[in-house]
Amino acid sequence: MTKEQIKEYTLRITQANRSEMIIIIYDMILDDIKEAKSAINHDEYKKACSHITRCIAHLINALDFSYPISLNYVQIYLYLNRTTSMALIKNDPALLDEVAYRIETLRESFNEVCRQDKSSAMMENTQTVYAGLTYGKTALNESLNDQGALRGFRV
């Protein structure tokens, strides 16, 4: 991932609720698949596949097994993890197409859940980010509203 992508994901994560976090992880997996398919050498490919498996592990850990549907999701995620591992072992980026297809399908369905979820952001005491066009017609500038250096933490 580029530094710009990391910055974008960090901003999205600080302002996301539980449902939006799942969407963000799906987006990260899709970006990693693109990165793996365009990898120039094996180390970049290996790094991208490793990040995909870590993201899938986060998805599994986020499941609430008090709901029966979670058992279905864990089976899907384990399948995606196995497929990603096979893509890494066989050095075959084409296997990642199956992972991308399944993640895109899950993302579409979970996007509907996300629209209905009106819960607040998971992270509290984060800096407020204001984005707008300032000092130029084509430049998008983001500014942080410093709510105090401590943001609720005192030692």
N, CA and C atoms as a LAMMPS dump frame, in Angstrom:
ITEM: TIMESTEP
0
ITEM: NUMBER OF ATOMS
465
ITEM: BOX BOUNDS ff ff ff
-5.0000000000000000e+02 5.0000000000000000e+02
-5.0000000000000000e+02 5.0000000000000000e+02
-5.0000000000000000e+02 5.0000000000000000e+02
ITEM: ATOMS id mol type element x y z
1 1 1 N 0.83 -1.182 0
2 1 2 C 0 0 0
3 1 3 C 0.875 1.246 0
4 2 1 N 0.401 2.246 -0.684
5 2 2 C 1.141 3.5 -0.709
6 2 3 C 0.866 4.282 0.573
7 3 1 N 1.706 5.262 0.828
8 3 2 C 1.513 6.088 2.025
9 3 3 C 0.186 6.836 1.964
10 4 1 N -0.204 7.228 0.763
11 4 2 C -1.476 7.932 0.596
12 4 3 C -2.657 7.018 0.934
13 5 1 N -2.597 5.757 0.507
14 5 2 C -3.656 4.803 0.831
15 5 3 C -3.711 4.545 2.331
16 6 1 N -2.55 4.421 2.954
17 6 2 C -2.51 4.196 4.404
18 6 3 C -3.135 5.374 5.133
19 7 1 N -2.829 6.575 4.687
20 7 2 C -3.397 7.778 5.303
21 7 3 C -4.918 7.807 5.134
22 8 1 N -5.382 7.441 3.936
23 8 2 C -6.823 7.423 3.675
24 8 3 C -7.528 6.394 4.558
25 9 1 N -6.959 5.189 4.64
26 9 2 C -7.571 4.15 5.468
27 9 3 C -7.543 4.533 6.946
28 10 1 N -6.472 5.159 7.387
29 10 2 C -6.39 5.598 8.781
30 10 3 C -7.493 6.593 9.094
31 11 1 N -7.714 7.531 8.198
32 11 2 C -8.776 8.517 8.388
33 11 3 C -10.14 7.841 8.424
34 12 1 N -10.378 6.905 7.509
35 12 2 C -11.666 6.204 7.48
36 12 3 C -11.882 5.378 8.745
37 13 1 N -10.827 4.736 9.229
38 13 2 C -10.939 3.894 10.418
39 13 3 C -11.273 4.721 11.647
40 14 1 N -10.67 5.897 11.78
41 14 2 C -10.922 6.717 12.972
42 14 3 C -12.355 7.213 13.035
43 15 1 N -13.045 7.246 11.904
44 15 2 C -14.4 7.776 11.879
45 15 3 C -15.455 6.705 11.637
46 16 1 N -15.074 5.434 11.624
47 16 2 C -15.98 4.353 11.248
48 16 3 C -16.662 3.71 12.447
49 17 1 N -17.891 3.23 12.208
50 17 2 C -18.565 2.397 13.2
51 17 3 C -18.259 0.933 12.859
52 18 1 N -18.874 0.006 13.573
53 18 2 C -18.542 -1.418 13.38
54 18 3 C -18.812 -1.898 11.951
55 19 1 N -19.941 -1.516 11.393
56 19 2 C -20.278 -1.954 10.035
57 19 3 C -19.325 -1.367 9.01
58 20 1 N -18.998 -0.105 9.177
59 20 2 C -18.078 0.541 8.243
60 20 3 C -16.678 -0.066 8.326
61 21 1 N -16.298 -0.563 9.498
62 21 2 C -14.987 -1.207 9.641
63 21 3 C -14.886 -2.447 8.751
64 22 1 N -15.968 -3.215 8.666
65 22 2 C -15.966 -4.411 7.822
66 22 3 C -15.803 -4.005 6.359
67 23 1 N -16.515 -2.961 5.944
68 23 2 C -16.397 -2.459 4.576
69 23 3 C -14.958 -2.011 4.296
70 24 1 N -14.351 -1.343 5.264
71 24 2 C -12.968 -0.881 5.099
72 24 3 C -12.019 -2.066 4.924
73 25 1 N -12.223 -3.118 5.707
74 25 2 C -11.363 -4.306 5.579
75 25 3 C -11.57 -4.958 4.213
76 26 1 N -12.823 -5.032 3.745
77 26 2 C -13.077 -5.551 2.4
78 26 3 C -12.332 -4.715 1.354
79 27 1 N -12.386 -3.394 1.496
80 27 2 C -11.689 -2.514 0.553
81 27 3 C -10.183 -2.738 0.594
82 28 1 N -9.654 -2.946 1.788
83 28 2 C -8.219 -3.199 1.92
84 28 3 C -7.833 -4.494 1.209
85 29 1 N -8.663 -5.516 1.346
86 29 2 C -8.383 -6.791 0.679
87 29 3 C -8.389 -6.601 -0.835
88 30 1 N -9.385 -5.88 -1.344
89 30 2 C -9.457 -5.653 -2.787
90 30 3 C -8.245 -4.866 -3.292
91 31 1 N -7.807 -3.88 -2.53
92 31 2 C -6.601 -3.13 -2.91
93 31 3 C -5.361 -4.02 -2.874
94 32 1 N -5.281 -4.894 -1.874
95 32 2 C -4.141 -5.809 -1.779
96 32 3 C -4.127 -6.806 -2.934
97 33 1 N -5.307 -7.228 -3.377
98 33 2 C -5.371 -8.143 -4.521
99 33 3 C -4.85 -7.445 -5.777
100 34 1 N -5.254 -6.196 -5.975
101 34 2 C -4.734 -5.431 -7.123
102 34 3 C -3.219 -5.288 -7.03
103 35 1 N -2.749 -5.023 -5.822
104 35 2 C -1.305 -4.868 -5.61
105 35 3 C -0.569 -6.178 -5.883
106 36 1 N -1.139 -7.294 -5.437
107 36 2 C -0.501 -8.596 -5.648
108 36 3 C -0.453 -8.945 -7.13
109 37 1 N -1.524 -8.643 -7.847
110 37 2 C -1.565 -8.976 -9.271
111 37 3 C -0.609 -8.119 -10.092
112 38 1 N -0.301 -6.93 -9.594
113 38 2 C 0.623 -6.062 -10.327
114 38 3 C 2.034 -6.081 -9.73
115 39 1 N 2.287 -7.013 -8.826
116 39 2 C 3.599 -7.085 -8.166
117 39 3 C 4.692 -7.403 -9.183
118 40 1 N 5.785 -6.709 -9.029
119 40 2 C 6.913 -6.879 -9.943
120 40 3 C 7.759 -8.088 -9.545
121 41 1 N 7.955 -8.262 -8.247
122 41 2 C 8.765 -9.397 -7.8
123 41 3 C 7.992 -10.216 -6.766
124 42 1 N 8.561 -11.352 -6.409
125 42 2 C 7.884 -12.283 -5.506
126 42 3 C 7.726 -11.708 -4.097
127 43 1 N 8.659 -10.888 -3.652
128 43 2 C 8.555 -10.318 -2.303
129 43 3 C 7.338 -9.405 -2.168
130 44 1 N 7.073 -8.585 -3.18
131 44 2 C 5.89 -7.718 -3.149
132 44 3 C 4.614 -8.555 -3.172
133 45 1 N 4.62 -9.608 -3.994
134 45 2 C 3.471 -10.508 -4.085
135 45 3 C 3.223 -11.198 -2.748
136 46 1 N 4.297 -11.668 -2.137
137 46 2 C 4.204 -12.349 -0.843
138 46 3 C 3.68 -11.395 0.23
139 47 1 N 4.162 -10.16 0.22
140 47 2 C 3.73 -9.163 1.199
141 47 3 C 2.238 -8.856 1.045
142 48 1 N 1.774 -8.714 -0.193
143 48 2 C 0.36 -8.43 -0.439
144 48 3 C -0.514 -9.606 0
145 49 1 N -0.105 -10.827 -0.329
146 49 2 C -0.877 -12.011 0.081
147 49 3 C -0.901 -12.151 1.597
148 50 1 N 0.201 -11.846 2.233
149 50 2 C 0.265 -11.901 3.694
150 50 3 C -0.698 -10.897 4.321
151 51 1 N -0.78 -9.716 3.739
152 51 2 C -1.702 -8.706 4.264
153 51 3 C -3.151 -9.132 4.046
154 52 1 N -3.437 -9.803 2.935
155 52 2 C -4.789 -10.31 2.688
156 52 3 C -5.175 -11.308 3.773
157 53 1 N -4.276 -12.24 4.098
158 53 2 C -4.605 -13.239 5.12
159 53 3 C -4.778 -12.599 6.497
160 54 1 N -4.011 -11.551 6.795
161 54 2 C -4.189 -10.846 8.074
162 54 3 C -5.541 -10.132 8.116
163 55 1 N -5.95 -9.559 6.996
164 55 2 C -7.262 -8.9 6.942
165 55 3 C -8.383 -9.92 7.127
166 56 1 N -8.24 -11.08 6.514
167 56 2 C -9.25 -12.129 6.669
168 56 3 C -9.293 -12.594 8.122
169 57 1 N -8.148 -12.676 8.774
170 57 2 C -8.116 -13.04 10.195
171 57 3 C -8.867 -12.004 11.032
172 58 1 N -8.736 -10.727 10.688
173 58 2 C -9.492 -9.685 11.391
174 58 3 C -10.992 -9.868 11.184
175 59 1 N -11.384 -10.251 9.976
176 59 2 C -12.806 -10.486 9.708
177 59 3 C -13.334 -11.645 10.544
178 60 1 N -12.547 -12.697 10.66
179 60 2 C -12.961 -13.846 11.477
180 60 3 C -13.071 -13.437 12.94
181 61 1 N -12.111 -12.667 13.427
182 61 2 C -12.142 -12.226 14.827
183 61 3 C -13.289 -11.279 15.116
184 62 1 N -13.791 -10.591 14.102
185 62 2 C -14.881 -9.634 14.297
186 62 3 C -16.252 -10.306 14.361
187 63 1 N -16.309 -11.593 14.034
188 63 2 C -17.604 -12.282 14.026
189 63 3 C -18.147 -12.464 15.438
190 64 1 N -19.46 -12.324 15.561
191 64 2 C -20.162 -12.56 16.816
192 64 3 C -20.864 -13.911 16.687
193 65 1 N -20.311 -14.935 17.326
194 65 2 C -20.81 -16.293 17.151
195 65 3 C -22.101 -16.572 17.908
196 66 1 N -22.682 -15.56 18.518
197 66 2 C -23.998 -15.749 19.123
198 66 3 C -25.084 -15.757 18.044
199 67 1 N -24.735 -15.341 16.831
200 67 2 C -25.666 -15.372 15.699
201 67 3 C -25.317 -16.552 14.803
202 68 1 N -26.318 -17.34 14.389
203 68 2 C -26.045 -18.529 13.563
204 68 3 C -25.377 -18.211 12.22
205 69 1 N -25.642 -17.037 11.66
206 69 2 C -25.056 -16.695 10.356
207 69 3 C -23.537 -16.56 10.431
208 70 1 N -23.018 -16.337 11.619
209 70 2 C -21.565 -16.208 11.782
210 70 3 C -20.843 -17.487 11.384
211 71 1 N -21.49 -18.631 11.585
212 71 2 C -20.874 -19.901 11.184
213 71 3 C -20.72 -19.971 9.667
214 72 1 N -21.687 -19.414 8.94
215 72 2 C -21.575 -19.365 7.48
216 72 3 C -20.437 -18.44 7.054
217 73 1 N -20.358 -17.29 7.714
218 73 2 C -19.299 -16.335 7.373
219 73 3 C -17.916 -16.899 7.676
220 74 1 N -17.773 -17.61 8.782
221 74 2 C -16.451 -18.16 9.106
222 74 3 C -16.034 -19.186 8.051
223 75 1 N -16.984 -19.964 7.538
224 75 2 C -16.659 -20.921 6.478
225 75 3 C -16.216 -20.206 5.205
226 76 1 N -16.897 -19.11 4.868
227 76 2 C -16.508 -18.324 3.688
228 76 3 C -15.115 -17.74 3.877
229 77 1 N -14.877 -17.16 5.043
230 77 2 C -13.575 -16.537 5.306
231 77 3 C -12.449 -17.566 5.311
232 78 1 N -12.708 -18.752 5.861
233 78 2 C -11.685 -19.805 5.847
234 78 3 C -11.386 -20.258 4.419
235 79 1 N -12.427 -20.342 3.591
236 79 2 C -12.229 -20.68 2.179
237 79 3 C -11.365 -19.617 1.492
238 80 1 N -11.666 -18.349 1.753
239 80 2 C -10.886 -17.263 1.154
240 80 3 C -9.437 -17.296 1.636
241 81 1 N -9.249 -17.64 2.895
242 81 2 C -7.895 -17.746 3.449
243 81 3 C -7.125 -18.884 2.775
244 82 1 N -7.784 -20.036 2.598
245 82 2 C -7.138 -21.169 1.921
246 82 3 C -6.787 -20.819 0.474
247 83 1 N -7.707 -20.145 -0.205
248 83 2 C -7.462 -19.778 -1.602
249 83 3 C -6.298 -18.803 -1.716
250 84 1 N -6.224 -17.851 -0.794
251 84 2 C -5.105 -16.902 -0.79
252 84 3 C -3.794 -17.623 -0.511
253 85 1 N -3.817 -18.567 0.411
254 85 2 C -2.606 -19.341 0.715
255 85 3 C -2.165 -20.164 -0.491
256 86 1 N -3.127 -20.747 -1.198
257 86 2 C -2.788 -21.516 -2.401
258 86 3 C -2.213 -20.605 -3.486
259 87 1 N -2.758 -19.395 -3.601
260 87 2 C -2.226 -18.435 -4.58
261 87 3 C -0.78 -18.087 -4.254
262 88 1 N -0.47 -18.001 -2.973
263 88 2 C 0.899 -17.691 -2.555
264 88 3 C 1.826 -18.881 -2.787
265 89 1 N 1.372 -20.069 -2.405
266 89 2 C 2.205 -21.268 -2.538
267 89 3 C 2.481 -21.589 -4.007
268 90 1 N 1.432 -21.517 -4.828
269 90 2 C 1.582 -21.836 -6.252
270 90 3 C 2.11 -20.656 -7.067
271 91 1 N 2.23 -19.509 -6.412
272 91 2 C 2.653 -18.276 -7.092
273 91 3 C 1.75 -18.001 -8.295
274 92 1 N 0.435 -18.111 -8.058
275 92 2 C -0.566 -17.972 -9.115
276 92 3 C -1.544 -16.847 -8.769
277 93 1 N -1.312 -15.644 -9.274
278 93 2 C -2.213 -14.524 -8.976
279 93 3 C -3.633 -14.724 -9.501
280 94 1 N -3.818 -15.634 -10.459
281 94 2 C -5.157 -15.878 -10.998
282 94 3 C -6.098 -16.426 -9.928
283 95 1 N -5.56 -17.128 -8.94
284 95 2 C -6.398 -17.642 -7.857
285 95 3 C -7 -16.513 -7.025
286 96 1 N -6.355 -15.358 -7.046
287 96 2 C -6.867 -14.223 -6.281
288 96 3 C -8.124 -13.628 -6.911
289 97 1 N -8.396 -13.965 -8.185
290 97 2 C -9.633 -13.497 -8.822
291 97 3 C -10.856 -14.047 -8.098
292 98 1 N -10.768 -15.304 -7.667
293 98 2 C -11.867 -15.914 -6.906
294 98 3 C -12.07 -15.186 -5.587
295 99 1 N -10.986 -14.853 -4.915
296 99 2 C -11.07 -14.121 -3.645
297 99 3 C -11.692 -12.751 -3.887
298 100 1 N -11.256 -12.071 -4.934
299 100 2 C -11.791 -10.74 -5.244
300 100 3 C -13.283 -10.81 -5.541
301 101 1 N -13.704 -11.813 -6.301
302 101 2 C -15.125 -11.958 -6.632
303 101 3 C -15.963 -12.155 -5.368
304 102 1 N -15.509 -13.029 -4.482
305 102 2 C -16.255 -13.293 -3.24
306 102 3 C -16.278 -12.062 -2.337
307 103 1 N -15.161 -11.368 -2.225
308 103 2 C -15.103 -10.176 -1.374
309 103 3 C -16.008 -9.084 -1.94
310 104 1 N -16.018 -8.914 -3.26
311 104 2 C -16.9 -7.909 -3.865
312 104 3 C -18.361 -8.231 -3.591
313 105 1 N -18.719 -9.516 -3.663
314 105 2 C -20.092 -9.926 -3.369
315 105 3 C -20.438 -9.655 -1.911
316 106 1 N -19.534 -10.02 -1.007
317 106 2 C -19.76 -9.764 0.415
318 106 3 C -19.84 -8.264 0.693
319 107 1 N -19.012 -7.494 0.025
320 107 2 C -18.995 -6.043 0.234
321 107 3 C -20.324 -5.421 -0.188
322 108 1 N -20.854 -5.86 -1.319
323 108 2 C -22.143 -5.337 -1.783
324 108 3 C -23.25 -5.628 -0.781
325 109 1 N -23.289 -6.856 -0.281
326 109 2 C -24.347 -7.21 0.669
327 109 3 C -24.152 -6.495 2.002
328 110 1 N -22.913 -6.372 2.433
329 110 2 C -22.66 -5.726 3.723
330 110 3 C -22.819 -4.216 3.634
331 111 1 N -22.719 -3.67 2.438
332 111 2 C -22.937 -2.242 2.254
333 111 3 C -24.378 -1.872 2.608
334 112 1 N -25.319 -2.773 2.342
335 112 2 C -26.717 -2.541 2.722
336 112 3 C -26.867 -2.525 4.24
337 113 1 N -26.171 -3.411 4.92
338 113 2 C -26.189 -3.425 6.386
339 113 3 C -25.603 -2.122 6.913
340 114 1 N -24.537 -1.675 6.29
341 114 2 C -23.851 -0.457 6.712
342 114 3 C -24.759 0.762 6.584
343 115 1 N -25.572 0.805 5.551
344 115 2 C -26.494 1.934 5.362
345 115 3 C -27.532 2.01 6.47
346 116 1 N -27.911 0.864 7.016
347 116 2 C -28.929 0.834 8.065
348 116 3 C -28.345 1.033 9.455
349 117 1 N -27.047 0.878 9.6
350 117 2 C -26.388 1.008 10.902
351 117 3 C -26.14 2.481 11.204
352 118 1 N -26.81 2.98 12.194
353 118 2 C -26.683 4.395 12.573
354 118 3 C -25.894 4.565 13.868
355 119 1 N -25.12 3.556 14.256
356 119 2 C -24.353 3.643 15.495
357 119 3 C -23.206 4.637 15.343
358 120 1 N -22.675 5.053 16.476
359 120 2 C -21.598 6.045 16.462
360 120 3 C -20.26 5.378 16.138
361 121 1 N -19.268 6.205 15.915
362 121 2 C -17.931 5.714 15.585
363 121 3 C -17.349 4.918 16.748
364 122 1 N -16.544 3.918 16.417
365 122 2 C -15.943 3.072 17.446
366 122 3 C -14.882 3.822 18.237
367 123 1 N -14.132 4.682 17.58
368 123 2 C -13.062 5.422 18.247
369 123 3 C -13.6 6.76 18.737
370 124 1 N -13.296 7.059 19.969
371 124 2 C -13.697 8.334 20.544
372 124 3 C -12.457 9.192 20.749
373 125 1 N -12.66 10.472 20.966
374 125 2 C -11.57 11.421 21.22
375 125 3 C -10.579 11.498 20.063
376 126 1 N -11.068 11.311 18.848
377 126 2 C -10.194 11.478 17.691
378 126 3 C -10.293 12.911 17.195
379 127 1 N -9.303 13.327 16.463
380 127 2 C -9.321 14.678 15.928
381 127 3 C -10.378 14.792 14.84
382 128 1 N -11.058 15.92 14.812
383 128 2 C -12.038 16.185 13.783
384 128 3 C -11.307 16.64 12.527
385 129 1 N -11.68 16.06 11.393
386 129 2 C -11.036 16.404 10.135
387 129 3 C -12.032 17.167 9.28
388 130 1 N -11.607 18.319 8.81
389 130 2 C -12.409 19.123 7.904
390 130 3 C -11.729 19.114 6.546
391 131 1 N -12.476 18.745 5.517
392 131 2 C -11.924 18.733 4.166
393 131 3 C -12.689 19.744 3.329
394 132 1 N -11.963 20.517 2.574
395 132 2 C -12.613 21.5 1.73
396 132 3 C -11.631 22.148 0.791
397 133 1 N -12.165 22.889 -0.14
398 133 2 C -11.329 23.582 -1.105
399 133 3 C -10.934 24.929 -0.526
400 134 1 N -9.682 25.05 -0.19
401 134 2 C -9.173 26.31 0.34
402 134 3 C -7.88 26.663 -0.367
403 135 1 N -7.648 27.927 -0.567
404 135 2 C -6.435 28.469 -1.17
405 135 3 C -6.208 28.012 -2.6
406 136 1 N -7.177 27.389 -3.206
407 136 2 C -7.011 26.995 -4.595
408 136 3 C -8.25 26.286 -5.095
409 137 1 N -8.477 26.368 -6.375
410 137 2 C -9.682 25.756 -6.928
411 137 3 C -9.529 24.264 -7.156
412 138 1 N -8.32 23.779 -7.216
413 138 2 C -8.131 22.36 -7.52
414 138 3 C -7.534 21.563 -6.38
415 139 1 N -7.099 22.203 -5.325
416 139 2 C -6.436 21.492 -4.231
417 139 3 C -7.425 21.225 -3.107
418 140 1 N -7.502 19.987 -2.674
419 140 2 C -8.335 19.618 -1.536
420 140 3 C -7.447 19.565 -0.313
421 141 1 N -7.71 20.438 0.621
422 141 2 C -6.903 20.507 1.831
423 141 3 C -7.695 19.957 3.004
424 142 1 N -7.032 19.183 3.821
425 142 2 C -7.647 18.666 5.03
426 142 3 C -6.991 19.332 6.216
427 143 1 N -7.817 19.776 7.151
428 143 2 C -7.257 20.378 8.356
429 143 3 C -7.812 19.653 9.563
430 144 1 N -6.988 19.538 10.577
431 144 2 C -7.371 18.852 11.799
432 144 3 C -7.759 19.872 12.84
433 145 1 N -8.868 19.611 13.5
434 145 2 C -9.297 20.475 14.586
435 145 3 C -8.726 19.89 15.866
436 146 1 N -7.757 20.561 16.441
437 146 2 C -7.113 20.074 17.658
438 146 3 C -8.028 20.331 18.847
439 147 1 N -8.556 19.26 19.406
440 147 2 C -9.468 19.368 20.54
441 147 3 C -8.696 19.393 21.848
442 148 1 N -7.492 19.754 21.783
443 148 2 C -6.629 19.705 22.96
444 148 3 C -5.582 18.639 22.735
445 149 1 N -4.432 18.873 23.213
446 149 2 C -3.33 17.943 22.984
447 149 3 C -3.566 16.598 23.657
448 150 1 N -4.344 16.565 24.719
449 150 2 C -4.522 15.326 25.471
450 150 3 C -5.644 14.457 24.912
451 151 1 N -6.66 15.044 24.326
452 151 2 C -7.825 14.344 23.783
453 151 3 C -8.388 13.336 24.776
454 152 1 N -8.48 13.711 26.024
455 152 2 C -9.096 12.858 27.026
456 152 3 C -8.13 12.014 27.822
457 153 1 N -6.857 12.045 27.506
458 153 2 C -5.874 11.241 28.219
459 153 3 C -5.058 12.128 29.154
460 154 1 N -4.928 11.711 30.379
461 154 2 C -4.119 12.451 31.344
462 154 3 C -3.244 11.467 32.108
463 155 1 N -2.036 11.887 32.362
464 155 2 C -1.094 11.041 33.093
465 155 3 C -0.811 11.68 34.428
